[in-house]
Amino acid sequence: MDVDQMGRQMTSDQGQRFSGWGDKFVSRTGTSQGQQEVPLVGDRLGSEVYFAAAGGRHAELVDLLAGGGDPAWQDEDARTPLHAACRHNHANCAELLLDAGADCNFVARSGFNALMSAAYWGNLECVRLLLERGADTTHQCAVEDLDKTRTASEWASHYGNHACASLISSAERRRAIAQRAKIKGTASIA
């Protein structure tokens, strides 16, 4: 398969099929009515949602979402408005996007999910919100020229965002304890 064919047949971890390169990317997602094509770039309303979230313009974001703006719109790097809101520490916008159906565990082409974006930039309010909404703390990715993959907690620590790292580590411990208790409870029933 040549590079051009690969570009037309990439499949993400979320099961979406992507076609094309650059500004021609289209996401095809299955619905109960069949296939639906959603432009990843060039969709004015989607990009407006993205930039309202990135800029912390909550009232504008409310209007855009009410007018049909897509909280899952993706830019050419598959970053969503939630990634942008979390990178810029706009927790009120992130909450609105999550309430509108944004996936807190969607992974951009960089490998970052929204939790990693928030942790990497030290945005504690967004980290707290994403953890409350079930963000995956175990997802790992490598960026820059580093060979090692890291979790959101490890990225936060690496860049000196210790409060974020501590909050994520605490959430990981609580989830592990709850999981062990659930397994133990199931074993005692059997």
Backbone as JSON Lines, residues from 0, in Angstrom:
{"i":0,"aa":"M","n":[0.85,-1.17,0.0],"ca":[0.0,0.0,0.0],"c":[0.9,1.23,0.0]}
{"i":1,"aa":"D","n":[0.67,2.16,-0.94],"ca":[1.51,3.36,-0.98],"c":[1.0,4.4,0.02]}
{"i":2,"aa":"V","n":[1.76,5.46,0.2],"ca":[1.43,6.49,1.19],"c":[0.08,7.11,0.9]}
{"i":3,"aa":"D","n":[-0.24,7.36,-0.35],"ca":[-1.52,7.97,-0.69],"c":[-2.68,7.05,-0.33]}
{"i":4,"aa":"Q","n":[-2.53,5.76,-0.58],"ca":[-3.58,4.81,-0.21],"c":[-3.74,4.74,1.31]}
{"i":5,"aa":"M","n":[-2.61,4.78,2.03],"ca":[-2.69,4.76,3.49],"c":[-3.43,5.98,3.99]}
{"i":6,"aa":"G","n":[-3.2,7.13,3.4],"ca":[-3.89,8.35,3.81],"c":[-5.38,8.26,3.63]}
{"i":7,"aa":"R","n":[-5.81,7.51,2.62],"ca":[-7.24,7.36,2.38],"c":[-7.86,6.27,3.23]}
{"i":8,"aa":"Q","n":[-7.07,5.47,3.92],"ca":[-7.61,4.35,4.68],"c":[-7.1,4.29,6.1]}
{"i":9,"aa":"M","n":[-6.83,5.43,6.74],"ca":[-6.38,5.4,8.13],"c":[-7.58,5.14,9.03]}
{"i":10,"aa":"T","n":[-7.37,4.37,10.08],"ca":[-8.42,4.1,11.04],"c":[-7.91,4.49,12.41]}
{"i":11,"aa":"S","n":[-8.7,5.25,13.14],"ca":[-8.28,5.7,14.47],"c":[-8.62,4.66,15.51]}
{"i":12,"aa":"D","n":[-8.12,4.87,16.74],"ca":[-8.43,3.98,17.86],"c":[-9.92,4.0,18.19]}
{"i":13,"aa":"Q","n":[-10.6,5.07,17.84],"ca":[-12.02,5.19,18.16],"c":[-12.9,4.52,17.11]}
{"i":14,"aa":"G","n":[-12.28,3.87,16.11],"ca":[-13.07,3.15,15.11],"c":[-13.57,4.03,13.99]}
{"i":15,"aa":"Q","n":[-13.15,5.29,13.91],"ca":[-13.57,6.15,12.83],"c":[-12.63,5.94,11.65]}
{"i":16,"aa":"R","n":[-13.13,6.05,10.46],"ca":[-12.31,5.94,9.27],"c":[-12.07,7.33,8.73]}
{"i":17,"aa":"F","n":[-10.82,7.62,8.38],"ca":[-10.46,8.92,7.84],"c":[-10.07,8.75,6.38]}
{"i":18,"aa":"S","n":[-10.41,9.73,5.57],"ca":[-10.04,9.71,4.15],"c":[-9.3,10.98,3.82]}
{"i":19,"aa":"G","n":[-8.28,10.87,2.96],"ca":[-7.6,12.05,2.45],"c":[-6.48,12.53,3.35]}
{"i":20,"aa":"W","n":[-5.86,13.62,2.94],"ca":[-4.78,14.25,3.69],"c":[-5.12,15.71,3.9]}
{"i":21,"aa":"G","n":[-4.53,16.32,4.92],"ca":[-4.63,17.76,5.14],"c":[-6.05,18.25,5.21]}
{"i":22,"aa":"D","n":[-6.36,19.29,4.42],"ca":[-7.69,19.88,4.52],"c":[-8.77,19.04,3.84]}
{"i":23,"aa":"K","n":[-8.4,17.86,3.34],"ca":[-9.38,16.98,2.72],"c":[-9.82,15.86,3.65]}
{"i":24,"aa":"F","n":[-9.33,15.87,4.9],"ca":[-9.72,14.81,5.83],"c":[-11.22,14.83,6.07]}
{"i":25,"aa":"V","n":[-11.81,13.68,6.05],"ca":[-13.22,13.52,6.34],"c":[-13.36,12.35,7.29]}
{"i":26,"aa":"S","n":[-14.16,12.52,8.32],"ca":[-14.42,11.43,9.24],"c":[-15.7,10.75,8.83]}
{"i":27,"aa":"R","n":[-15.64,9.43,8.7],"ca":[-16.84,8.66,8.4],"c":[-17.19,7.86,9.63]}
{"i":28,"aa":"T","n":[-18.33,8.15,10.2],"ca":[-18.75,7.44,11.4],"c":[-20.06,6.74,11.12]}
{"i":29,"aa":"G","n":[-20.2,5.55,11.65],"ca":[-21.43,4.8,11.46],"c":[-22.55,5.34,12.34]}
{"i":30,"aa":"T","n":[-23.74,5.45,11.78],"ca":[-24.91,5.87,12.54],"c":[-26.02,4.86,12.26]}
{"i":31,"aa":"S","n":[-27.14,4.99,12.96],"ca":[-28.25,4.08,12.72],"c":[-28.82,4.26,11.31]}
{"i":32,"aa":"Q","n":[-28.57,5.43,10.68],"ca":[-29.03,5.68,9.32],"c":[-27.94,5.39,8.29]}
{"i":33,"aa":"G","n":[-26.82,4.8,8.69],"ca":[-25.74,4.49,7.77],"c":[-24.54,5.38,8.01]}
{"i":34,"aa":"Q","n":[-23.71,5.55,6.98],"ca":[-22.48,6.33,7.1],"c":[-22.78,7.83,7.05]}
{"i":35,"aa":"Q","n":[-22.01,8.57,7.82],"ca":[-22.13,10.02,7.85],"c":[-20.74,10.61,7.66]}
{"i":36,"aa":"E","n":[-20.6,11.56,6.76],"ca":[-19.32,12.22,6.54],"c":[-19.31,13.56,7.25]}
{"i":37,"aa":"V","n":[-18.27,13.81,8.02],"ca":[-18.13,15.05,8.77],"c":[-16.78,15.66,8.41]}
{"i":38,"aa":"P","n":[-16.76,16.82,7.76],"ca":[-15.47,17.43,7.42],"c":[-14.66,17.75,8.67]}
{"i":39,"aa":"L","n":[-13.38,17.41,8.65],"ca":[-12.52,17.72,9.79],"c":[-12.03,19.15,9.75]}
{"i":40,"aa":"V","n":[-11.87,19.71,8.59],"ca":[-11.51,21.12,8.46],"c":[-12.39,21.72,7.38]}
{"i":41,"aa":"G","n":[-12.48,23.03,7.39],"ca":[-13.3,23.69,6.4],"c":[-14.73,23.87,6.84]}
{"i":42,"aa":"D","n":[-15.14,23.28,7.93],"ca":[-16.48,23.44,8.47],"c":[-16.47,24.69,9.35]}
{"i":43,"aa":"R","n":[-17.03,25.77,8.82],"ca":[-16.95,27.06,9.51],"c":[-17.54,26.99,10.92]}
{"i":44,"aa":"L","n":[-18.71,26.41,11.07],"ca":[-19.33,26.35,12.38],"c":[-18.49,25.51,13.35]}
{"i":45,"aa":"G","n":[-17.93,24.39,12.87],"ca":[-17.07,23.57,13.72],"c":[-15.82,24.3,14.15]}
{"i":46,"aa":"S","n":[-15.2,25.0,13.22],"ca":[-13.99,25.74,13.59],"c":[-14.32,26.89,14.52]}
{"i":47,"aa":"E","n":[-15.49,27.47,14.39],"ca":[-15.9,28.53,15.32],"c":[-16.08,27.96,16.74]}
{"i":48,"aa":"V","n":[-16.61,26.75,16.84],"ca":[-16.73,26.09,18.15],"c":[-15.33,25.91,18.74]}
{"i":49,"aa":"Y","n":[-14.41,25.44,17.91],"ca":[-13.03,25.21,18.36],"c":[-12.42,26.51,18.89]}
{"i":50,"aa":"F","n":[-12.52,27.59,18.12],"ca":[-11.86,28.83,18.52],"c":[-12.58,29.52,19.67]}
{"i":51,"aa":"A","n":[-13.88,29.35,19.8],"ca":[-14.59,29.88,20.98],"c":[-14.12,29.15,22.24]}
{"i":52,"aa":"A","n":[-13.95,27.83,22.13],"ca":[-13.46,27.04,23.27],"c":[-12.03,27.43,23.63]}
{"i":53,"aa":"A","n":[-11.19,27.57,22.61],"ca":[-9.78,27.94,22.85],"c":[-9.67,29.33,23.48]}
{"i":54,"aa":"G","n":[-10.57,30.22,23.1],"ca":[-10.53,31.59,23.61],"c":[-11.31,31.81,24.89]}
{"i":55,"aa":"G","n":[-11.97,30.77,25.38],"ca":[-12.72,30.89,26.63],"c":[-13.99,31.73,26.48]}
{"i":56,"aa":"R","n":[-14.52,31.79,25.28],"ca":[-15.72,32.6,25.03],"c":[-16.97,31.73,25.28]}
{"i":57,"aa":"H","n":[-17.31,31.59,26.55],"ca":[-18.37,30.68,26.99],"c":[-19.72,31.03,26.36]}
{"i":58,"aa":"A","n":[-20.13,32.3,26.42],"ca":[-21.45,32.68,25.89],"c":[-21.54,32.39,24.39]}
{"i":59,"aa":"E","n":[-20.48,32.68,23.66],"ca":[-20.45,32.4,22.23],"c":[-20.52,30.89,21.99]}
{"i":60,"aa":"L","n":[-19.83,30.13,22.81],"ca":[-19.84,28.67,22.69],"c":[-21.24,28.11,22.93]}
{"i":61,"aa":"V","n":[-21.95,28.65,23.92],"ca":[-23.33,28.24,24.18],"c":[-24.17,28.43,22.93]}
{"i":62,"aa":"D","n":[-24.05,29.61,22.32],"ca":[-24.83,29.92,21.11],"c":[-24.46,29.01,19.94]}
{"i":63,"aa":"L","n":[-23.16,28.79,19.76],"ca":[-22.72,27.94,18.65],"c":[-23.21,26.5,18.8]}
{"i":64,"aa":"L","n":[-23.13,25.97,20.0],"ca":[-23.6,24.61,20.24],"c":[-25.11,24.53,20.08]}
{"i":65,"aa":"A","n":[-25.82,25.54,20.56],"ca":[-27.28,25.57,20.4],"c":[-27.67,25.67,18.93]}
{"i":66,"aa":"G","n":[-26.81,26.29,18.12],"ca":[-27.08,26.44,16.69],"c":[-26.59,25.28,15.85]}
{"i":67,"aa":"G","n":[-26.18,24.21,16.47],"ca":[-25.77,23.02,15.73],"c":[-24.28,22.81,15.62]}
{"i":68,"aa":"G","n":[-23.48,23.61,16.32],"ca":[-22.03,23.41,16.31],"c":[-21.67,22.06,16.9]}
{"i":69,"aa":"D","n":[-20.65,21.44,16.35],"ca":[-20.26,20.09,16.74],"c":[-19.19,20.12,17.83]}
{"i":70,"aa":"P","n":[-19.48,19.6,19.03],"ca":[-18.46,19.58,20.09],"c":[-17.33,18.6,19.8]}
{"i":71,"aa":"A","n":[-17.51,17.73,18.81],"ca":[-16.5,16.74,18.46],"c":[-15.74,17.11,17.18]}
{"i":72,"aa":"W","n":[-15.94,18.31,16.68],"ca":[-15.24,18.76,15.46],"c":[-13.74,18.61,15.66]}
{"i":73,"aa":"Q","n":[-13.01,18.32,14.59],"ca":[-11.56,18.12,14.68],"c":[-10.84,19.0,13.69]}
{"i":74,"aa":"D","n":[-9.72,19.54,14.12],"ca":[-8.88,20.29,13.19],"c":[-8.02,19.32,12.4]}
{"i":75,"aa":"E","n":[-7.1,19.83,11.61],"ca":[-6.3,18.95,10.74],"c":[-5.41,18.0,11.51]}
{"i":76,"aa":"D","n":[-5.19,18.25,12.8],"ca":[-4.41,17.35,13.65],"c":[-5.3,16.51,14.57]}
{"i":77,"aa":"A","n":[-6.59,16.49,14.25],"ca":[-7.6,15.73,15.01],"c":[-7.72,16.21,16.46]}
{"i":78,"aa":"R","n":[-7.42,17.48,16.7],"ca":[-7.66,18.08,18.02],"c":[-9.08,18.61,18.04]}
{"i":79,"aa":"T","n":[-9.75,18.39,19.14],"ca":[-11.14,18.8,19.29],"c":[-11.24,20.11,20.07]}
{"i":80,"aa":"P","n":[-12.42,20.72,20.1],"ca":[-12.61,21.9,20.94],"c":[-12.29,21.61,22.42]}
{"i":81,"aa":"L","n":[-12.52,20.39,22.86],"ca":[-12.2,20.04,24.25],"c":[-10.69,20.09,24.47]}
{"i":82,"aa":"H","n":[-9.91,19.6,23.52],"ca":[-8.45,19.71,23.63],"c":[-8.06,21.18,23.8]}
{"i":83,"aa":"A","n":[-8.66,22.04,22.97],"ca":[-8.32,23.47,22.99],"c":[-8.71,24.11,24.32]}
{"i":84,"aa":"A","n":[-9.92,23.83,24.8],"ca":[-10.37,24.42,26.06],"c":[-9.46,23.98,27.21]}
{"i":85,"aa":"C","n":[-9.07,22.72,27.21],"ca":[-8.22,22.19,28.29],"c":[-6.79,22.71,28.19]}
{"i":86,"aa":"R","n":[-6.3,22.91,27.0],"ca":[-4.95,23.45,26.83],"c":[-4.88,24.88,27.38]}
{"i":87,"aa":"H","n":[-5.96,25.64,27.19],"ca":[-5.98,27.05,27.6],"c":[-6.68,27.28,28.94]}
{"i":88,"aa":"N","n":[-6.98,26.21,29.66],"ca":[-7.57,26.26,31.0],"c":[-8.92,26.97,31.07]}
{"i":89,"aa":"H","n":[-9.78,26.66,30.13],"ca":[-11.14,27.19,30.14],"c":[-12.09,26.09,30.59]}
{"i":90,"aa":"A","n":[-12.08,25.83,31.89],"ca":[-12.87,24.72,32.45],"c":[-14.36,24.91,32.21]}
{"i":91,"aa":"N","n":[-14.84,26.15,32.23],"ca":[-16.28,26.36,31.98],"c":[-16.65,25.96,30.55]}
{"i":92,"aa":"C","n":[-15.76,26.22,29.6],"ca":[-16.01,25.8,28.22],"c":[-15.87,24.28,28.09]}
{"i":93,"aa":"A","n":[-14.89,23.72,28.76],"ca":[-14.7,22.26,28.73],"c":[-15.93,21.56,29.28]}
{"i":94,"aa":"E","n":[-16.48,22.07,30.36],"ca":[-17.67,21.47,30.96],"c":[-18.85,21.53,29.99]}
{"i":95,"aa":"L","n":[-19.01,22.67,29.33],"ca":[-20.08,22.82,28.35],"c":[-19.92,21.82,27.21]}
{"i":96,"aa":"L","n":[-18.71,21.66,26.72],"ca":[-18.44,20.7,25.64],"c":[-18.72,19.27,26.08]}
{"i":97,"aa":"L","n":[-18.31,18.93,27.29],"ca":[-18.59,17.58,27.81],"c":[-20.09,17.35,27.94]}
{"i":98,"aa":"D","n":[-20.81,18.36,28.43],"ca":[-22.27,18.25,28.54],"c":[-22.93,18.09,27.18]}
{"i":99,"aa":"A","n":[-22.28,18.65,26.14],"ca":[-22.82,18.57,24.78],"c":[-22.4,17.29,24.05]}
{"i":100,"aa":"G","n":[-21.63,16.44,24.73],"ca":[-21.29,15.14,24.15],"c":[-19.85,14.95,23.73]}
{"i":101,"aa":"A","n":[-18.97,15.89,24.04],"ca":[-17.56,15.72,23.7],"c":[-17.0,14.51,24.46]}
{"i":102,"aa":"D","n":[-16.12,13.78,23.81],"ca":[-15.49,12.59,24.39],"c":[-14.2,12.99,25.09]}
{"i":103,"aa":"C","n":[-14.15,12.84,26.41],"ca":[-12.96,13.27,27.16],"c":[-11.76,12.36,26.89]}
{"i":104,"aa":"N","n":[-11.97,11.23,26.26],"ca":[-10.85,10.32,26.0],"c":[-10.45,10.26,24.52]}
{"i":105,"aa":"F","n":[-11.01,11.14,23.7],"ca":[-10.63,11.16,22.29],"c":[-9.15,11.52,22.18]}
{"i":106,"aa":"V","n":[-8.44,10.8,21.32],"ca":[-6.99,10.99,21.18],"c":[-6.7,11.67,19.84]}
{"i":107,"aa":"A","n":[-6.02,12.81,19.91],"ca":[-5.61,13.54,18.7],"c":[-4.46,12.81,18.03]}
{"i":108,"aa":"R","n":[-4.1,13.23,16.84],"ca":[-3.0,12.6,16.12],"c":[-1.7,12.67,16.9]}
{"i":109,"aa":"S","n":[-1.53,13.68,17.74],"ca":[-0.31,13.81,18.55],"c":[-0.21,12.7,19.59]}
{"i":110,"aa":"G","n":[-1.34,12.04,19.87],"ca":[-1.39,11.03,20.91],"c":[-1.98,11.55,22.2]}
{"i":111,"aa":"F","n":[-2.18,12.86,22.28],"ca":[-2.73,13.48,23.49],"c":[-4.24,13.35,23.54]}
{"i":112,"aa":"N","n":[-4.75,13.03,24.73],"ca":[-6.17,13.21,24.99],"c":[-6.32,14.53,25.75]}
{"i":113,"aa":"A","n":[-7.53,14.93,26.08],"ca":[-7.75,16.23,26.73],"c":[-7.06,16.3,28.09]}
{"i":114,"aa":"L","n":[-7.04,15.19,28.83],"ca":[-6.37,15.18,30.13],"c":[-4.89,15.47,29.98]}
{"i":115,"aa":"M","n":[-4.27,14.89,28.98],"ca":[-2.85,15.17,28.75],"c":[-2.62,16.63,28.41]}
{"i":116,"aa":"S","n":[-3.51,17.21,27.59],"ca":[-3.37,18.63,27.25],"c":[-3.44,19.49,28.51]}
{"i":117,"aa":"A","n":[-4.41,19.21,29.35],"ca":[-4.56,19.99,30.58],"c":[-3.37,19.8,31.52]}
{"i":118,"aa":"A","n":[-2.94,18.56,31.68],"ca":[-1.83,18.26,32.6],"c":[-0.51,18.83,32.09]}
{"i":119,"aa":"Y","n":[-0.27,18.69,30.8],"ca":[0.96,19.18,30.17],"c":[1.14,20.68,30.41]}
{"i":120,"aa":"W","n":[0.02,21.42,30.3],"ca":[0.06,22.87,30.47],"c":[-0.21,23.32,31.89]}
{"i":121,"aa":"G","n":[-0.44,22.39,32.81],"ca":[-0.63,22.73,34.22],"c":[-1.97,23.34,34.56]}
{"i":122,"aa":"N","n":[-3.0,22.93,33.86],"ca":[-4.33,23.52,34.03],"c":[-5.18,22.67,34.97]}
{"i":123,"aa":"L","n":[-5.01,22.96,36.25],"ca":[-5.59,22.15,37.33],"c":[-7.11,22.06,37.28]}
{"i":124,"aa":"E","n":[-7.79,23.17,36.99],"ca":[-9.26,23.14,36.94],"c":[-9.75,22.14,35.88]}
{"i":125,"aa":"C","n":[-9.11,22.16,34.74],"ca":[-9.52,21.24,33.67],"c":[-9.16,19.8,34.02]}
{"i":126,"aa":"V","n":[-8.01,19.59,34.64],"ca":[-7.63,18.24,35.08],"c":[-8.7,17.71,36.03]}
{"i":127,"aa":"R","n":[-9.09,18.52,37.0],"ca":[-10.11,18.1,37.98],"c":[-11.42,17.73,37.29]}
{"i":128,"aa":"L","n":[-11.87,18.58,36.37],"ca":[-13.12,18.33,35.65],"c":[-13.04,17.03,34.85]}
{"i":129,"aa":"L","n":[-11.97,16.85,34.12],"ca":[-11.83,15.65,33.29],"c":[-11.78,14.38,34.13]}
{"i":130,"aa":"L","n":[-11.11,14.44,35.27],"ca":[-11.08,13.28,36.16],"c":[-12.48,12.96,36.68]}
{"i":131,"aa":"E","n":[-13.24,14.0,37.01],"ca":[-14.63,13.79,37.46],"c":[-15.48,13.15,36.38]}
{"i":132,"aa":"R","n":[-15.14,13.43,35.12],"ca":[-15.91,12.91,33.99],"c":[-15.36,11.6,33.45]}
{"i":133,"aa":"G","n":[-14.41,10.99,34.14],"ca":[-13.94,9.66,33.76],"c":[-12.79,9.61,32.79]}
{"i":134,"aa":"A","n":[-11.98,10.65,32.73],"ca":[-10.84,10.65,31.81],"c":[-9.9,9.49,32.1]}
{"i":135,"aa":"D","n":[-9.35,8.92,31.05],"ca":[-8.42,7.8,31.14],"c":[-7.06,8.3,31.63]}
{"i":136,"aa":"T","n":[-6.67,7.87,32.8],"ca":[-5.39,8.29,33.38],"c":[-4.24,7.36,32.97]}
{"i":137,"aa":"T","n":[-4.57,6.27,32.3],"ca":[-3.55,5.28,31.94],"c":[-3.04,5.43,30.51]}
{"i":138,"aa":"H","n":[-3.72,6.24,29.71],"ca":[-3.3,6.43,28.31],"c":[-1.89,7.01,28.27]}
{"i":139,"aa":"Q","n":[-1.07,6.5,27.37],"ca":[0.31,6.96,27.24],"c":[0.59,7.4,25.81]}
{"i":140,"aa":"C","n":[1.48,8.37,25.69],"ca":[1.98,8.75,24.37],"c":[3.34,9.41,24.53]}
{"i":141,"aa":"A","n":[4.06,9.46,23.43],"ca":[5.35,10.13,23.38],"c":[5.21,11.34,22.48]}
{"i":142,"aa":"V","n":[5.77,12.45,22.87],"ca":[5.8,13.64,22.02],"c":[7.21,14.18,21.98]}
{"i":143,"aa":"E","n":[7.37,15.2,21.19],"ca":[8.67,15.83,21.01],"c":[9.66,14.78,20.52]}
{"i":144,"aa":"D","n":[10.89,14.85,20.91],"ca":[11.91,13.9,20.46],"c":[12.28,12.92,21.57]}
{"i":145,"aa":"L","n":[11.33,12.65,22.44],"ca":[11.59,11.75,23.56],"c":[11.2,10.33,23.18]}
{"i":146,"aa":"D","n":[11.99,9.38,23.62],"ca":[11.71,7.99,23.3],"c":[10.69,7.37,24.24]}
{"i":147,"aa":"K","n":[10.53,7.95,25.41],"ca":[9.67,7.36,26.43],"c":[8.23,7.82,26.29]}
{"i":148,"aa":"T","n":[7.3,6.87,26.4],"ca":[5.89,7.26,26.46],"c":[5.57,7.63,27.89]}
{"i":149,"aa":"R","n":[4.6,8.5,28.04],"ca":[4.23,8.98,29.37],"c":[2.72,9.09,29.49]}
{"i":150,"aa":"T","n":[2.25,8.96,30.73],"ca":[0.85,9.22,31.04],"c":[0.68,10.72,31.31]}
{"i":151,"aa":"A","n":[-0.56,11.15,31.49],"ca":[-0.82,12.55,31.79],"c":[-0.11,12.97,33.08]}
{"i":152,"aa":"S","n":[-0.14,12.11,34.08],"ca":[0.54,12.4,35.34],"c":[2.04,12.58,35.14]}
{"i":153,"aa":"E","n":[2.62,11.72,34.33],"ca":[4.06,11.8,34.06],"c":[4.42,13.04,33.25]}
{"i":154,"aa":"W","n":[3.56,13.43,32.29],"ca":[3.81,14.67,31.55],"c":[3.76,15.87,32.48]}
{"i":155,"aa":"A","n":[2.75,15.88,33.37],"ca":[2.62,16.99,34.31],"c":[3.87,17.09,35.18]}
{"i":156,"aa":"S","n":[4.33,15.98,35.72],"ca":[5.54,15.97,36.56],"c":[6.76,16.43,35.77]}
{"i":157,"aa":"H","n":[6.88,15.93,34.55],"ca":[8.04,16.26,33.71],"c":[8.16,17.78,33.49]}
{"i":158,"aa":"Y","n":[7.02,18.44,33.38],"ca":[7.03,19.89,33.13],"c":[6.79,20.72,34.39]}
{"i":159,"aa":"G","n":[6.91,20.09,35.56],"ca":[6.84,20.83,36.81],"c":[5.44,21.19,37.27]}
{"i":160,"aa":"N","n":[4.44,20.55,36.7],"ca":[3.05,20.82,37.09],"c":[2.63,19.79,38.15]}
{"i":161,"aa":"H","n":[3.24,19.93,39.32],"ca":[3.13,18.92,40.37],"c":[1.73,18.8,40.96]}
{"i":162,"aa":"A","n":[1.0,19.91,41.03],"ca":[-0.37,19.83,41.55],"c":[-1.24,18.97,40.63]}
{"i":163,"aa":"C","n":[-1.07,19.13,39.32],"ca":[-1.82,18.3,38.36],"c":[-1.41,16.84,38.49]}
{"i":164,"aa":"A","n":[-0.11,16.6,38.58],"ca":[0.38,15.22,38.7],"c":[-0.17,14.56,39.96]}
{"i":165,"aa":"S","n":[-0.17,15.29,41.05],"ca":[-0.67,14.75,42.32],"c":[-2.16,14.43,42.23]}
{"i":166,"aa":"L","n":[-2.93,15.32,41.63],"ca":[-4.37,15.11,41.5],"c":[-4.66,13.86,40.65]}
{"i":167,"aa":"I","n":[-3.94,13.71,39.55],"ca":[-4.13,12.54,38.68],"c":[-3.7,11.27,39.39]}
{"i":168,"aa":"S","n":[-2.58,11.3,40.09],"ca":[-2.11,10.12,40.82],"c":[-3.1,9.71,41.9]}
{"i":169,"aa":"S","n":[-3.68,10.69,42.59],"ca":[-4.7,10.39,43.61],"c":[-5.92,9.73,42.98]}
{"i":170,"aa":"A","n":[-6.34,10.23,41.83],"ca":[-7.48,9.63,41.13],"c":[-7.16,8.21,40.69]}
{"i":171,"aa":"E","n":[-5.94,7.99,40.22],"ca":[-5.52,6.63,39.83],"c":[-5.58,5.68,41.01]}
{"i":172,"aa":"R","n":[-5.09,6.13,42.17],"ca":[-5.12,5.29,43.38],"c":[-6.55,4.98,43.8]}
{"i":173,"aa":"R","n":[-7.43,5.99,43.79],"ca":[-8.83,5.76,44.16],"c":[-9.49,4.76,43.21]}
{"i":174,"aa":"R","n":[-9.22,4.89,41.92],"ca":[-9.81,3.96,40.95],"c":[-9.28,2.54,41.15]}
{"i":175,"aa":"A","n":[-7.99,2.41,41.45],"ca":[-7.41,1.08,41.69],"c":[-8.01,0.44,42.93]}
{"i":176,"aa":"I","n":[-8.2,1.21,43.99],"ca":[-8.81,0.7,45.22],"c":[-10.24,0.27,44.95]}
{"i":177,"aa":"A","n":[-10.99,1.09,44.22],"ca":[-12.38,0.75,43.9],"c":[-12.45,-0.52,43.05]}
{"i":178,"aa":"Q","n":[-11.52,-0.65,42.1],"ca":[-11.49,-1.83,41.25],"c":[-11.18,-3.09,42.07]}
{"i":179,"aa":"R","n":[-10.2,-2.99,42.99],"ca":[-9.87,-4.15,43.84],"c":[-11.05,-4.52,44.72]}
{"i":180,"aa":"A","n":[-11.74,-3.53,45.26],"ca":[-12.9,-3.8,46.11],"c":[-14.01,-4.47,45.3]}
{"i":181,"aa":"K","n":[-14.19,-4.03,44.07],"ca":[-15.22,-4.62,43.2],"c":[-14.87,-6.07,42.89]}
{"i":182,"aa":"I","n":[-13.61,-6.34,42.58],"ca":[-13.16,-7.7,42.28],"c":[-13.3,-8.58,43.53]}
{"i":183,"aa":"K","n":[-12.89,-8.04,44.68],"ca":[-13.0,-8.79,45.93],"c":[-14.46,-9.11,46.26]}
{"i":184,"aa":"G","n":[-15.33,-8.13,46.06],"ca":[-16.76,-8.32,46.31],"c":[-17.36,-9.37,45.39]}
{"i":185,"aa":"T","n":[-16.93,-9.4,44.15],"ca":[-17.4,-10.38,43.18],"c":[-16.91,-11.77,43.55]}
{"i":186,"aa":"A","n":[-15.65,-11.86,44.02],"ca":[-15.08,-13.15,44.4],"c":[-15.79,-13.74,45.61]}
{"i":187,"aa":"S","n":[-16.2,-12.9,46.56],"ca":[-16.86,-13.42,47.76],"c":[-18.28,-13.88,47.48]}
{"i":188,"aa":"I","n":[-18.9,-13.37,46.42],"ca":[-20.24,-13.79,46.03],"c":[-20.2,-15.19,45.43]}
{"i":189,"aa":"A","n":[-19.14,-15.47,44.68],"ca":[-19.05,-16.75,43.96],"c":[-18.78,-17.9,44.86]}
